[in-house]
Amino acid sequence: MLGSEILMKKELAQQMAFILRHCSDLLVHTSWMMKCHGTEEEALEHQKAVARVLAELGVELLYPIYHEYPDLEPPGPPSGEDEDKDGQSS
């Protein structure tokens, strides 16, 4: 764990966050691959394993970086307040 006791230079934090988000994207892609090419049981087990890894990656690596440098955290999805009843943005 990076932890709050370790202060990382912002440039390193920025590079680490970029790489970790890319790793996260690749893990999510493996779930899609298993869904398309594996059995339903394999896909479910793989999805559970990926979810555990992503949770650890977030808690132990990404969130400490975002805590130290909040401006490095990517924006979240839109809140939906500006969407009409069909889900379209206005």
N, C-alpha and C positions, 0 to 999 in steps of 0.2 A: 504494500500500500504506500502510496506517495505520502499521504497524511499531511496534516496542517503544519507539522513541525519542519517539513522540508520546503524551503522556498526555492522555486525553480525560476530561472530567468525566463522572461516572457517569450523570447524567440524560441527557446527550447520547448516551452509549454505549447506554443503555437504549432510547432512541427509535430510534437507528440500527439496533440489533439487531432490534427489532420490525419496522421497515420492510423490512430485508433479508430476514428470514424470510418476510414476506408476499410479497415479490418472488419468492423461491424457490418458495413454494407456487403462485404464478401461473404460473411457468415449468413446473412439473410438470404443472399443469392443461393447458397448451398441448400437452404430449406426449399426454395422454389425448385431447384433441380431435383431434389428428392421427391417433391410432390409430383413432378412431371414424369419422373423415370423410375421411381421406387414403388414399392407396394404401399398401401395405405398405412399399414403397421410400421413399416420402415420410416415413412415420412413423419408419422406422429412421434416416434421415438427420436428421430433426428431433430425435429422441431423443439421438443422438450430439452434436448441437450444444448441446442443453440441458444434457447432462452436462458438457460442457466449460465452459459458462458457470457452472453450479452449482459446479464445482470451483474456478474462479477466485473466485467470490463468497465461497466459504468460506475459501479460503487467504488471499486479499488483504483481505477486509473483515470477515467474521464471526469467524474464529479469533483475530485480534489483539484484538478486543473481548473475547472469552471468556477469552483469556490474561490480560488486564488485570483483568477482572471475572468470575471463574469462576462467581459466583452468578447471572449473567445467562444462562448456558447452560441451555437447557431439558433436562429429564431425558431420558435415552436410553430406548429400548424396554426392557421387562422382560427380564431375563436368561433367563427360562424355567425357572429352578430350581424354582419353585413350581407348575409345570404337570404334570399327569398325562400318561399315555401318549397320550391323545386330544387333547392340546394345550389342555386346559381348565385354568384356574386353580383351585386348591383353596382 
